[in-house]
Amino acid sequence: MTPILRCLLIAVIPAVLANPAQSETRVAIIDTAFDTRPYLDQLKDRGVTVIGRYYARCDQPEYGLTEKRLINQGRPGDPSSEIAQMVAKGFAVLSIYQYYSNTPNKFRGQNREGTALPDANCTWTGASRTVEQEAGLDVQAAIEQAQALAQPKGSAIYFGVDFNFTDSDRDTIDLMIRYFRVIKARMDAAGYKTGAYGSGHAHQILRDQGLIDYSWISASRAFSRSSAFHRSGDWHLFQNQVDREWFGETGSGCRRGLPIDTNVQNMFQDADVGLWRGGHSYVEDEGRIFDIFATRRFACNGDAVVRREIGSPASDVVRMTECKGGKAVPVAPRIDFANAARVGEATENLIEVDVDDDGTFDGWTAHGNLTAHFGYKPDWIFDTTRRSATSCE
């Protein structure tokens, strides 16, 4: 991020926090691997406007992902389909392609165990293939499913690179470049933009090669160069929270809800990041993008405790639970190092925080526990003892 942009951000954020009633700072973009139809009204009430949903060559039932592919929930011509109901209720779509994209073996046409992935007909033939052949099968499936769901030309599909690598992994880097050369060429020919989801390292390489139009940073804090890439300001989307579960609470306890991740759009990039709704491209309101970005902070203190009340001592921490998988799970009374939280009203020393980005403020933390603005993401500290003892100074 340039000094000019950094100064602008520091100057304008206090104005947002001074007028919280005039700003909608709850997250606008989520992604999920599950059917959203039972939750669309609740998502709308929570301020969500964009839902990330998935394309994939085949199902992955061994991972319990029977609802991950949006195409499985019907097509636009069926008013009961997920895509038709999403559009009818005003939601835009963030299109994501992932198919065994959580391993570098993907670029060899294999899963984590080294087994050759299914062919275009989803048959496990055991036949090996080149990275170009694997990319061709993926991009063909992505384009066919996008067209079947009436995704308009000019919008984007984000392809996953959901694993870590470093400069020493030369084979992985070379295969990734070859993979995305096929993806970008075919996407361009079909009239779609190409995005990537992954580490800062992946984005730097793919951007330098001219192989992507949009960058979506994974939430994985320890991934190579992710913090540095975030600080560069060259990204479009950032995955802010992962493995959350909304709407699992009932009056008598917990039930299963909707597993989601939350995402923040970069206010310093073009507002068009390839979203779509119905047969048209969709651009989020720039004021909303600004308000969401401006009210997020990263924990830079290894023990960023959250106090229960504004007048509570540091020892009187908030007691939180969340419903996950039908069970109440305790949440640590702190913001984990290099994780982000939404901030609200502030006093001289304390600021209100929404730790899990669910739209409800959970308690208060000291200003000194958080970065001054969302443009600065701390580098991950691998050593647990040193990480716990670090401070923002």
Number of C-alpha atoms within 10 A of each C-alpha: 15 11 8 8 13 16 10 11 20 15 10 12 19 13 11 20 19 13 11 15 9 10 16 17 25 19 25 22 24 24 21 21 19 18 21 22 16 11 14 19 13 13 21 15 10 16 15 19 19 26 25 21 23 26 26 22 23 20 17 16 10 7 7 10 12 16 19 21 24 25 20 14 20 16 18 19 12 12 13 14 18 22 28 22 17 23 17 12 12 15 23 24 28 23 24 22 25 21 20 22 21 16 19 23 20 24 28 24 24 23 19 13 8 12 16 19 24 20 20 15 9 12 10 12 12 12 12 16 16 14 22 19 16 22 25 18 17 25 24 17 18 25 20 15 20 21 14 14 19 18 23 20 19 17 25 28 28 26 28 20 24 21 17 20 18 13 10 8 11 11 11 19 20 11 19 21 18 17 24 25 19 19 25 21 13 18 21 13 10 15 14 21 20 24 27 27 27 27 29 25 21 27 26 17 15 22 15 9 12 12 22 21 19 24 27 27 29 24 23 21 20 15 22 21 21 27 24 16 21 24 19 15 18 19 21 22 21 19 21 25 22 18 12 18 21 20 18 19 18 10 5 6 11 18 15 16 18 21 21 19 22 24 26 22 27 24 22 17 13 11 17 18 25 24 24 26 23 20 14 15 19 21 16 18 10 13 12 18 20 22 21 24 23 25 24 25 24 24 26 28 23 22 18 22 23 29 25 20 16 15 10 14 10 16 10 14 19 20 14 15 13 19 21 21 15 15 15 16 13 11 14 15 21 20 26 19 24 26 21 27 24 27 25 19 15 18 11 7 11 19 21 23 27 21 26 22 23 18 14 13 17 21 25 30 26 19 19 17 25 26 21 18 17 24 26 20 23 21 18 19 16 10 8 9 10 11 17 15 10 14 17 14 8
